[in-house]
Amino acid sequence: MAIYALGELEPSIHPDAYVHPDATVIGDVRIAAGASVWPQTVLRGDHGHIELGERANVQDGCVLHCTWQHPTILGAESAIGHSVHVEGATIGTGCLIASGSVVLNGSVVEDGGMVGAGAVLSYGAHVPSGHIALGVPAKTRPNTSFGPEQIAAVVDGYARRAKTFRAELRRLD
């Protein structure tokens, strides 16, 4: 895996976290126990810090960055789907940020909030707990279709998958 210090900024990765060998982690990135980072994902903590909470997962092809004013924080038991861009945003516990979405600087997704596939949360957007943001630009509404049980199932699936990959992944050249 590509793990880089940037000057004095060094990643802190819990030994029970899983970072796929084809992911890139740079600078002030803090990855908690049971969290997972998947192939082609880039976490670049150069203008602030990035935190992944316990059992959070960042799926394939994501880009997480931060700004001088806004760290990027992903709460425990949350999932970021494939090809998502998160920059300088705070995502609470038990959230799902679905594939292909964009969550920009100063945005907040409260605990249990969700961002739908392909949605764009512009600067300073807010998704209340139990709501979903949909569209471009995203608008929020109560989430009646994908609840905490489904988000927990996604998180559990990636926690199991990380254990399998840690034990069984081998490169064939």
C-alpha atoms as an extended CHARMM CRD file, in Angstrom:
* protein
*
       173  EXT
         1         1  MET       CA              0.0000000000        0.0000000000        0.0000000000  PROA      1               0.0000000000
         2         2  ALA       CA              1.0970000000        3.5640000000       -0.5870000000  PROA      2               0.0000000000
         3         3  ILE       CA              1.3680000000        5.2500000000        2.8120000000  PROA      3               0.0000000000
         4         4  TYR       CA              3.2170000000        8.5710000000        2.8090000000  PROA      4               0.0000000000
         5         5  ALA       CA              4.3980000000       11.1140000000        5.3400000000  PROA      5               0.0000000000
         6         6  LEU       CA              4.3560000000       14.7050000000        4.1270000000  PROA      6               0.0000000000
         7         7  GLY       CA              7.0160000000       16.5410000000        6.0930000000  PROA      7               0.0000000000
         8         8  GLU       CA              5.9770000000       16.1190000000        9.7190000000  PROA      8               0.0000000000
         9         9  LEU       CA              2.4750000000       14.9030000000        8.8180000000  PROA      9               0.0000000000
        10        10  GLU       CA              2.2090000000       11.1360000000        9.1810000000  PROA      10              0.0000000000
        11        11  PRO       CA             -0.8030000000        8.8500000000        8.8730000000  PROA      11              0.0000000000
        12        12  SER       CA             -2.0140000000        7.0400000000       11.9820000000  PROA      12              0.0000000000
        13        13  ILE       CA             -3.5470000000        3.6990000000       11.0460000000  PROA      13              0.0000000000
        14        14  HSD       CA             -4.8940000000        1.4000000000       13.7460000000  PROA      14              0.0000000000
        15        15  PRO       CA             -3.4910000000       -2.1410000000       13.4300000000  PROA      15              0.0000000000
        16        16  ASP       CA             -7.0470000000       -3.5090000000       13.1510000000  PROA      16              0.0000000000
        17        17  ALA       CA             -7.8940000000       -1.2260000000       10.2050000000  PROA      17              0.0000000000
        18        18  TYR       CA             -7.6450000000       -2.5020000000        6.6400000000  PROA      18              0.0000000000
        19        19  VAL       CA             -6.0580000000       -0.4050000000        3.8870000000  PROA      19              0.0000000000
        20        20  HSD       CA             -6.0170000000       -2.1170000000        0.4970000000  PROA      20              0.0000000000
        21        21  PRO       CA             -2.5540000000       -2.2710000000       -1.1340000000  PROA      21              0.0000000000
        22        22  ASP       CA             -3.7800000000       -0.1330000000       -4.0450000000  PROA      22              0.0000000000
        23        23  ALA       CA             -5.0900000000        2.6980000000       -1.8590000000  PROA      23              0.0000000000
        24        24  THR       CA             -3.0580000000        5.8520000000       -1.1770000000  PROA      24              0.0000000000
        25        25  VAL       CA             -2.8860000000        7.5240000000        2.2570000000  PROA      25              0.0000000000
        26        26  ILE       CA             -0.9300000000       10.7920000000        2.5830000000  PROA      26              0.0000000000
        27        27  GLY       CA             -0.2110000000       13.0560000000        5.5460000000  PROA      27              0.0000000000
        28        28  ASP       CA             -2.4700000000       13.6890000000        8.5250000000  PROA      28              0.0000000000
        29        29  VAL       CA             -4.9250000000       10.8250000000        8.1170000000  PROA      29              0.0000000000
        30        30  ARG       CA             -6.2910000000        8.9910000000       11.1750000000  PROA      30              0.0000000000
        31        31  ILE       CA             -7.8730000000        5.5870000000       10.5820000000  PROA      31              0.0000000000
        32        32  ALA       CA             -9.5850000000        3.9150000000       13.5660000000  PROA      32              0.0000000000
        33        33  ALA       CA             -9.9560000000        0.2410000000       14.4520000000  PROA      33              0.0000000000
        34        34  GLY       CA            -12.0260000000       -1.8270000000       12.0660000000  PROA      34              0.0000000000
        35        35  ALA       CA            -12.1760000000        0.9040000000        9.4170000000  PROA      35              0.0000000000
        36        36  SER       CA            -11.4480000000       -0.0520000000        5.8150000000  PROA      36              0.0000000000
        37        37  VAL       CA            -10.0970000000        1.7750000000        2.7700000000  PROA      37              0.0000000000
        38        38  TRP       CA            -10.5500000000        0.1040000000       -0.6180000000  PROA      38              0.0000000000
        39        39  PRO       CA             -8.6770000000        0.0170000000       -3.9840000000  PROA      39              0.0000000000
        40        40  GLN       CA             -7.8740000000        3.2190000000       -5.8580000000  PROA      40              0.0000000000
        41        41  THR       CA             -9.0220000000        5.3940000000       -2.9750000000  PROA      41              0.0000000000
        42        42  VAL       CA             -6.9350000000        8.4540000000       -2.1020000000  PROA      42              0.0000000000
        43        43  LEU       CA             -6.9710000000       10.0650000000        1.3490000000  PROA      43              0.0000000000
        44        44  ARG       CA             -4.8170000000       13.2100000000        1.2640000000  PROA      44              0.0000000000
        45        45  GLY       CA             -4.4060000000       15.0040000000        4.5820000000  PROA      45              0.0000000000
        46        46  ASP       CA             -2.1580000000       17.8770000000        3.5880000000  PROA      46              0.0000000000
        47        47  HSD       CA             -4.2560000000       21.0050000000        4.3430000000  PROA      47              0.0000000000
        48        48  GLY       CA             -5.7800000000       19.7170000000        7.5670000000  PROA      48              0.0000000000
        49        49  HSD       CA             -6.6900000000       16.2370000000        8.6900000000  PROA      49              0.0000000000
        50        50  ILE       CA             -8.9080000000       13.3330000000        7.7340000000  PROA      50              0.0000000000
        51        51  GLU       CA            -10.4730000000       11.0090000000       10.3170000000  PROA      51              0.0000000000
        52        52  LEU       CA            -12.1960000000        7.6760000000        9.7310000000  PROA      52              0.0000000000
        53        53  GLY       CA            -14.1360000000        6.4030000000       12.7450000000  PROA      53              0.0000000000
        54        54  GLU       CA            -14.3720000000        2.8120000000       13.9370000000  PROA      54              0.0000000000
        55        55  ARG       CA            -15.7400000000        0.3890000000       11.3170000000  PROA      55              0.0000000000
        56        56  ALA       CA            -16.1900000000        3.1860000000        8.7820000000  PROA      56              0.0000000000
        57        57  ASN       CA            -15.4950000000        2.2200000000        5.1810000000  PROA      57              0.0000000000
        58        58  VAL       CA            -14.3760000000        4.1770000000        2.1440000000  PROA      58              0.0000000000
        59        59  GLN       CA            -15.0600000000        2.1140000000       -0.9520000000  PROA      59              0.0000000000
        60        60  ASP       CA            -13.2660000000        1.8360000000       -4.2920000000  PROA      60              0.0000000000
        61        61  GLY       CA            -12.1720000000        4.9230000000       -6.2120000000  PROA      61              0.0000000000
        62        62  CYS       CA            -12.9850000000        7.6020000000       -3.6390000000  PROA      62              0.0000000000
        63        63  VAL       CA            -11.1230000000       10.8730000000       -3.0810000000  PROA      63              0.0000000000
        64        64  LEU       CA            -11.0810000000       12.3840000000        0.4100000000  PROA      64              0.0000000000
        65        65  HSD       CA             -9.3150000000       15.6940000000        0.9570000000  PROA      65              0.0000000000
        66        66  CYS       CA             -9.5510000000       18.4920000000        3.5210000000  PROA      66              0.0000000000
        67        67  THR       CA             -9.0220000000       22.2410000000        3.7120000000  PROA      67              0.0000000000
        68        68  TRP       CA             -7.2730000000       24.6050000000        6.0830000000  PROA      68              0.0000000000
        69        69  GLN       CA            -10.6690000000       25.5420000000        7.5240000000  PROA      69              0.0000000000
        70        70  HSD       CA            -12.4580000000       22.1780000000        7.3840000000  PROA      70              0.0000000000
        71        71  PRO       CA            -11.1500000000       18.7230000000        8.2490000000  PROA      71              0.0000000000
        72        72  THR       CA            -12.8310000000       15.7170000000        6.6690000000  PROA      72              0.0000000000
        73        73  ILE       CA            -14.4290000000       13.5030000000        9.2980000000  PROA      73              0.0000000000
        74        74  LEU       CA            -16.2610000000       10.2360000000        8.7120000000  PROA      74              0.0000000000
        75        75  GLY       CA            -18.0270000000        8.9820000000       11.8230000000  PROA      75              0.0000000000
        76        76  ALA       CA            -18.0410000000        5.4350000000       13.1330000000  PROA      76              0.0000000000
        77        77  GLU       CA            -20.2220000000        2.8370000000       11.4290000000  PROA      77              0.0000000000
        78        78  SER       CA            -20.5480000000        4.9490000000        8.2760000000  PROA      78              0.0000000000
        79        79  ALA       CA            -20.0020000000        4.0430000000        4.6240000000  PROA      79              0.0000000000
        80        80  ILE       CA            -18.7860000000        6.0170000000        1.6460000000  PROA      80              0.0000000000
        81        81  GLY       CA            -19.7730000000        4.3090000000       -1.6290000000  PROA      81              0.0000000000
        82        82  HSD       CA            -17.7520000000        3.8810000000       -4.8010000000  PROA      82              0.0000000000
        83        83  SER       CA            -16.2910000000        6.9270000000       -6.5890000000  PROA      83              0.0000000000
        84        84  VAL       CA            -17.3350000000        9.5100000000       -3.9940000000  PROA      84              0.0000000000
        85        85  HSD       CA            -15.5340000000       12.8450000000       -3.4970000000  PROA      85              0.0000000000
        86        86  VAL       CA            -15.5740000000       14.2960000000        0.0310000000  PROA      86              0.0000000000
        87        87  GLU       CA            -13.6910000000       17.4850000000        0.7960000000  PROA      87              0.0000000000
        88        88  GLY       CA            -13.7170000000       19.3460000000        4.0960000000  PROA      88              0.0000000000
        89        89  ALA       CA            -16.9890000000       17.8370000000        5.3170000000  PROA      89              0.0000000000
        90        90  THR       CA            -18.2290000000       16.2530000000        8.5240000000  PROA      90              0.0000000000
        91        91  ILE       CA            -20.1770000000       13.0220000000        8.1910000000  PROA      91              0.0000000000
        92        92  GLY       CA            -21.7170000000       11.6490000000       11.3700000000  PROA      92              0.0000000000
        93        93  THR       CA            -22.1460000000        8.1670000000       12.7810000000  PROA      93              0.0000000000
        94        94  GLY       CA            -24.2300000000        5.6160000000       10.8940000000  PROA      94              0.0000000000
        95        95  CYS       CA            -24.3370000000        7.5570000000        7.6240000000  PROA      95              0.0000000000
        96        96  LEU       CA            -24.2900000000        6.4000000000        4.0140000000  PROA      96              0.0000000000
        97        97  ILE       CA            -22.8040000000        8.5250000000        1.2360000000  PROA      97              0.0000000000
        98        98  ALA       CA            -23.8830000000        6.6630000000       -1.9080000000  PROA      98              0.0000000000
        99        99  SER       CA            -21.8470000000        6.0310000000       -5.0530000000  PROA      99              0.0000000000
       100       100  GLY       CA            -20.7750000000        8.8880000000       -7.2760000000  PROA      100             0.0000000000
       101       101  SER       CA            -21.8210000000       11.6620000000       -4.9280000000  PROA      101             0.0000000000
       102       102  VAL       CA            -19.8870000000       14.8200000000       -4.0140000000  PROA      102             0.0000000000
       103       103  VAL       CA            -19.8350000000       16.3560000000       -0.5220000000  PROA      103             0.0000000000
       104       104  LEU       CA            -18.0560000000       19.7210000000       -0.4340000000  PROA      104             0.0000000000
       105       105  ASN       CA            -16.4050000000       22.0510000000        2.0630000000  PROA      105             0.0000000000
       106       106  GLY       CA            -18.2300000000       22.8480000000        5.2650000000  PROA      106             0.0000000000
       107       107  SER       CA            -21.0500000000       20.3870000000        4.6050000000  PROA      107             0.0000000000
       108       108  VAL       CA            -22.4570000000       18.3940000000        7.5110000000  PROA      108             0.0000000000
       109       109  VAL       CA            -24.3250000000       15.0990000000        7.3420000000  PROA      109             0.0000000000
       110       110  GLU       CA            -25.7880000000       14.4360000000       10.7910000000  PROA      110             0.0000000000
       111       111  ASP       CA            -25.8490000000       10.9820000000       12.4070000000  PROA      111             0.0000000000
       112       112  GLY       CA            -28.0100000000        8.6220000000       10.3660000000  PROA      112             0.0000000000
       113       113  GLY       CA            -28.1290000000       10.9700000000        7.3790000000  PROA      113             0.0000000000
       114       114  MET       CA            -27.7120000000        9.8280000000        3.8010000000  PROA      114             0.0000000000
       115       115  VAL       CA            -26.5650000000       11.3020000000        0.4940000000  PROA      115             0.0000000000
       116       116  GLY       CA            -28.1000000000        9.5930000000       -2.5400000000  PROA      116             0.0000000000
       117       117  ALA       CA            -26.1190000000        8.2880000000       -5.5130000000  PROA      117             0.0000000000
       118       118  GLY       CA            -24.8370000000       11.0690000000       -7.7590000000  PROA      118             0.0000000000
       119       119  ALA       CA            -26.0100000000       13.8750000000       -5.4680000000  PROA      119             0.0000000000
       120       120  VAL       CA            -23.9130000000       17.0100000000       -4.9990000000  PROA      120             0.0000000000
       121       121  LEU       CA            -23.8530000000       18.7430000000       -1.6030000000  PROA      121             0.0000000000
       122       122  SER       CA            -22.5500000000       22.2290000000       -2.2900000000  PROA      122             0.0000000000
       123       123  TYR       CA            -20.5190000000       24.2980000000        0.1650000000  PROA      123             0.0000000000
       124       124  GLY       CA            -21.9620000000       24.4240000000        3.6590000000  PROA      124             0.0000000000
       125       125  ALA       CA            -24.8850000000       22.0800000000        2.9590000000  PROA      125             0.0000000000
       126       126  HSD       CA            -26.6590000000       20.3420000000        5.8320000000  PROA      126             0.0000000000
       127       127  VAL       CA            -28.3740000000       16.9440000000        5.9300000000  PROA      127             0.0000000000
       128       128  PRO       CA            -30.3720000000       16.4260000000        9.1360000000  PROA      128             0.0000000000
       129       129  SER       CA            -30.4800000000       13.0840000000       10.9160000000  PROA      129             0.0000000000
       130       130  GLY       CA            -32.9000000000       10.6820000000        9.2460000000  PROA      130             0.0000000000
       131       131  HSD       CA            -32.9190000000       12.6670000000        5.9940000000  PROA      131             0.0000000000
       132       132  ILE       CA            -31.5450000000       11.9790000000        2.5280000000  PROA      132             0.0000000000
       133       133  ALA       CA            -30.0100000000       14.4810000000        0.0960000000  PROA      133             0.0000000000
       134       134  LEU       CA            -30.8620000000       13.8840000000       -3.5680000000  PROA      134             0.0000000000
       135       135  GLY       CA            -30.0880000000       15.6630000000       -6.8300000000  PROA      135             0.0000000000
       136       136  VAL       CA            -27.7980000000       18.3330000000       -8.2180000000  PROA      136             0.0000000000
       137       137  PRO       CA            -27.6980000000       20.5550000000       -6.2940000000  PROA      137             0.0000000000
       138       138  ALA       CA            -28.9190000000       18.2560000000       -3.5480000000  PROA      138             0.0000000000
       139       139  LYS       CA            -32.1630000000       18.8830000000       -1.7240000000  PROA      139             0.0000000000
       140       140  THR       CA            -33.0440000000       17.0590000000        1.4880000000  PROA      140             0.0000000000
       141       141  ARG       CA            -36.1960000000       15.2310000000        2.4790000000  PROA      141             0.0000000000
       142       142  PRO       CA            -37.0670000000       12.6490000000        5.1260000000  PROA      142             0.0000000000
       143       143  ASN       CA            -35.5390000000        9.2830000000        4.2730000000  PROA      143             0.0000000000
       144       144  THR       CA            -38.3260000000        6.7130000000        4.1220000000  PROA      144             0.0000000000
       145       145  SER       CA            -36.6720000000        4.1240000000        1.8800000000  PROA      145             0.0000000000
       146       146  PHE       CA            -33.2450000000        3.2390000000        3.2940000000  PROA      146             0.0000000000
       147       147  GLY       CA            -33.0570000000        3.1110000000        7.0680000000  PROA      147             0.0000000000
       148       148  PRO       CA            -30.4660000000        2.5120000000        9.7700000000  PROA      148             0.0000000000
       149       149  GLU       CA            -30.7870000000       -1.2740000000        9.4110000000  PROA      149             0.0000000000
       150       150  GLN       CA            -29.7430000000       -1.1260000000        5.7470000000  PROA      150             0.0000000000
       151       151  ILE       CA            -26.8270000000        1.1940000000        6.5030000000  PROA      151             0.0000000000
       152       152  ALA       CA            -25.7160000000       -1.1670000000        9.3000000000  PROA      152             0.0000000000
       153       153  ALA       CA            -25.8780000000       -4.0850000000        6.8450000000  PROA      153             0.0000000000
       154       154  VAL       CA            -23.5530000000       -2.2400000000        4.4470000000  PROA      154             0.0000000000
       155       155  VAL       CA            -21.1230000000       -1.4850000000        7.2860000000  PROA      155             0.0000000000
       156       156  ASP       CA            -21.2360000000       -5.0940000000        8.5530000000  PROA      156             0.0000000000
       157       157  GLY       CA            -20.6350000000       -6.4210000000        5.0350000000  PROA      157             0.0000000000
       158       158  TYR       CA            -17.5470000000       -4.2760000000        4.5680000000  PROA      158             0.0000000000
       159       159  ALA       CA            -16.2080000000       -5.1920000000        8.0190000000  PROA      159             0.0000000000
       160       160  ARG       CA            -16.4900000000       -8.8900000000        7.0920000000  PROA      160             0.0000000000
       161       161  ARG       CA            -15.0130000000       -8.2670000000        3.6440000000  PROA      161             0.0000000000
       162       162  ALA       CA            -12.0230000000       -6.4490000000        5.1790000000  PROA      162             0.0000000000
       163       163  LYS       CA            -11.2580000000       -9.4930000000        7.3520000000  PROA      163             0.0000000000
       164       164  THR       CA            -11.4290000000      -11.7690000000        4.3030000000  PROA      164             0.0000000000
       165       165  PHE       CA             -9.1740000000       -9.4940000000        2.2630000000  PROA      165             0.0000000000
       166       166  ARG       CA             -6.6540000000       -9.2030000000        5.1040000000  PROA      166             0.0000000000
       167       167  ALA       CA             -6.4730000000      -13.0090000000        5.3550000000  PROA      167             0.0000000000
       168       168  GLU       CA             -6.8250000000      -14.0760000000        1.7210000000  PROA      168             0.0000000000
       169       169  LEU       CA             -5.7810000000      -11.3470000000       -0.7230000000  PROA      169             0.0000000000
       170       170  ARG       CA             -2.6160000000      -12.2240000000       -2.6290000000  PROA      170             0.0000000000
       171       171  ARG       CA             -1.0790000000      -10.5700000000       -5.6140000000  PROA      171             0.0000000000
       172       172  LEU       CA             -0.5170000000      -12.6340000000       -8.7570000000  PROA      172             0.0000000000
       173       173  ASP       CA              2.1840000000      -11.2710000000      -11.0830000000  PROA      173             0.0000000000
